Amino acid sequence: MAEVTFTNELFHSDELIVVPILQELQENVLNANSKDSNEKKEEKVKILTNLDEVSQKKYQGNQLIASLNEWAEPIGFKLVFSEGKKKLNEGYKRVIRCNNKECCFQMIFMAPHSQKDQNYEPIDQILQYELKEYCNEHNHPLNYKAKSQFSKQILDEIDLLKGQIKTLVDLQNVINTKFGTNFTYAQIQYQVNHLLEQNFGHPTEDATNFVEEMRKDVAQNDGHFSFELGDDGKLEKALFISAAMLM
């Protein structure tokens, strides 16, 4: 016959059997509480990213991921392609996600077809992507730190050298060697284009201003002006003949 005298001691046939029930229970409770606490902490991580800047821009295909990472890395996360480029009836599709595989942050970009699609080999140079769908929620802290970031000193050097060095590859090598960085070709290309836009304005704006000025000149001084736009709405051809040339 057995007699229970303590919650963790058992007598049987005059022998004392010690059963570590309380210790196991305490350890299990502590582990369960710790697990619940960690799960609650993980559940509380919910960070929304403002996409206003991204949604207001168009991105050239061959600069898409580099341009977006220039925006994302200072915030604290990195972006990668989640799949290859897909050609659909409505255009080209690119899906970009956070490099944290457990994160649900994702952006879907679309670029309309162009009449040049079949004849233009480096198609990404003419495609203009826009943000169409997204999930802007991160489930982890935004603490990504890029190995190389563009400081003001580096940007000033690129701005100084961009018109002196023949190719972007050479500029990439000069910058990486001088500053001990590992910038990719796409990153250097993005910064050069960004600096050109800052210094001289956006090419589309220049074209619009040119068309308006020519129209004004013809209206005031006679002459002839005509132009053609591509299927992407950009200026492709223009012909201006002054009044003196028509005489």
Secondary structure by P-SEA (a helix, b strand, c coil): ccccccccccccccbbbbbaaaaaaaaaaaaaaaaaaaaaaaaabbbbbbcccccccccccccaaaaaaaacccccbbbbbccccccccccbbbbbbccccccccbbbbbbcccccccccccccccbbbbbccccccccccccccccccccaaaaaaaaacccccccaaaaaaaaaaaccccccaaaaaaaaaaaaaaacccaaaaaaaaaaaaaaaaaabbbbbbbcccccccccbbbbbcccccc
